[in-house]
Amino acid sequence: MVAFLRCIAVAIFAVIMFVFGCGYCLLSPRNPKHVFTFGRYFGAMSKIFGIKLDLRLPEDAYKRGQHIYIANHQNNWDLFTVSSAVTPNVVTVGKKSLLWMPFFGQLYYLTGNILIDRANRSKAKGTIDQVVDSMKKSNLSVWMFPEGTRSRGRGLLPFKTGAFHAAIGAKTPIIPIVCSSTSHLKLNKWDNGHIIVEMLPPISIEGYGKEDVRKLANVCREQMVEKLEQLDAEVAELNSKK
């Protein structure tokens, strides 16, 4: 019954977000402000799924300059958890195949996000170069999932280097965002307990050159692995007290 009611709620939300949302975005297509707006709407849906979402952002999170944001990518629950951490003037980078997902793909594109062809290395590199050029000509920040795919309960997967090429090319710091593990969340579970999303301090790219991309990726990943372990331990303790 719980799962059924949630499916109805998601269906209503999908109609409002994907149909009316696309119509709204057509008034100012690919305007980056839409990413922040809809990220907040999706994050608010976490309550419908019985998730107690603890969003931990620094006081200056909405006032920072350009950065490359990186986050762990777990599963479809990311839509309702880690999306809440999107800040203004941020666009995300996703797979080109998302465009063909009914409704969601069109909304993803119209909100101003960037689609890349990961299957074609030369096209993907060209897109990263475009990201760098775009950042140099604007005040936009970019959000990327360096794992390149959903981890599905396998912990933090090895990082691809696109985000770190972009950070070094645009000469912008990197801000990691870590969401505690969500593999235990169930659609038919009334109380799914606590999930923590935390924004870590910026990581400077000073001293890193193009030849140090893998080293930079490893530094960022190590910090995120450590934080993920901390958050999972904290969530386990919180949920055990229910």
PyMOL commands that set and color helices and strands:
alter all, ss='L'
color gray80, all
select helices_A, chain A and resi 2-25+33-49+76-80+82-85+96-100+104-110+121-136+162-170+210-240
alter helices_A, ss='H'
color red, helices_A
select strands_A, chain A and resi 51-56+68-71+90-95+114-116+141-144+174-179+193-199
alter strands_A, ss='S'
color yellow, strands_A
deselect
rebuild
show_as cartoon
